[in-house]
Amino acid sequence: MSEITGAMVATPDSPGEAKGSPAPIRVLIADDQPLFADGLRMQLEAQPDITCIGVAVDGDGAVEFVRELSPDVVLMDIRMPGVDGIEATRRITVVDGAPPVVVLTTIRQDEAVYHALRAGAAGFLTKDATPHQVMATIREVHGGDFVSSDGDSVGLVQTNAPVVRVREEAIDALSPREREVFLLLAKGLGNAEIASAGYLSEATVKSHVRSILQKLGLRSRVQVVVFAYENGLVRA
């Protein structure tokens, strides 16, 4: 790896990709613990369809790397010096076409994780997640789903979201079918599960999800869960 600044380290794209093969998922790591970050990088590089394009050691570096390298997925530590992972996630995800951000945490039921999800993170992983869980998460968020290391993003939102009042008017802009999809999203269902529940194709579900996000001014599927609970539109 070659040093770029005191806050970032760049890693070259994987060489020798076979012509005509699908491009690997390009992942940026943001973590200030060198041993953890280097171990994670090596795990990513061992995958045929994933490559690590850089390591940032603080939030500022992560935001700059996203602008320069356009990763497909970002793995973001929450607690870093200077700009933390929550603020970095907010700065990254506010941009159109931003990559999904998966936050990394040592404590599963951490209020900081909720705030990261609220800021636009696509999901979270605990730092003791297995390599299989990490790779599956990267592939799933790259494909448009949101996940956590043990599927409890919805439970974490239920625990931390402050419900102001019931606001059915909050989803007035949605069509009847979009409302159905919205409520299934709010329960944490993935595209395939929503398609099965609503007798729809996955392509149609993806189209509805894009429309819902646009109409509600949200940036990720997890923000739909947060929005639903904060507005009292679903109940635990």
C-alpha positions, 0 to 999 in steps of 0.5 A, a space after each residue: 500500500 502507498 501512503 497518501 496522507 496522514 489520514 488515508 492509505 490507498 490500496 491498488 485495484 486488484 490486478 489481472 482481472 479476467 477480461 469480460 468478468 464482472 467488476 469486483 465490488 470496490 470497498 473502502 474501509 474507514 477505521 483507525 485501528 491498524 490491526 483490525 483494518 489490515 485484517 479486514 482488508 486481507 479478508 476482502 482481498 481473498 474474495 474473487 468478487 470484492 476488492 479493497 481500494 483504500 483505508 481511511 483512518 478518520 471520517 475526513 479521510 473517508 469522505 475525501 476517499 469517497 469523492 476521489 475513488 467512488 467506492 461501491 461500499 463503505 465499511 465505516 467505524 463509528 468511533 474515530 478521532 476528529 470527524 466520527 463515523 456518524 458525521 462521515 456517514 451523513 456527509 457521504 450519504 447526502 450526495 446523490 449516487 452515494 455508496 451504501 455505508 455499513 457501520 462497524 460497532 463493538 456494541 450491538 445495542 448502541 445508541 450511536 448505531 441508531 444515529 448512524 442508521 438515522 444518518 443514512 447508513 445501510 446497516 451495521 456489523 459488529 466487529 466480531 462478525 464472521 468473515 462470511 457475515 462481512 462478505 454477505 453484508 457487502 454483497 447484499 447492500 451492494 445489491 440494494 438490501 440493508 442488513 445487520 450482523 444478526 438481523 436486528 436493525 429493526 429492533 435497534 430502531 424500535 428501542 431508540 427511535 423517539 416517537 413524536 406522534 402518529 402521522 399518517 399524513 407523512 406517507 400521503 404522497 405514496 400510492 396505495 401499492 407504495 404504502 404496502 411496500 413501505 410498511 413491509 420495508 419498515 418491518 425490515 423485509 428484503 426485496 425477495 420477501 416483499 416480492 413474495 408477500 405482495 405477489 410482485 416481481 423483485 424488479 417491481 419492488 426495487 422500482 417501488 423502493 426507489 420511488 418511496 425513497 424519492 417521495 419521502 426524501 430518504 436516502 436508504 432503506 434503513 431510513 425508511 425504518 427510522 422514519 416509520 417508527 419516528 412517525 408512529 406509522 408502525 408499532 413494535 
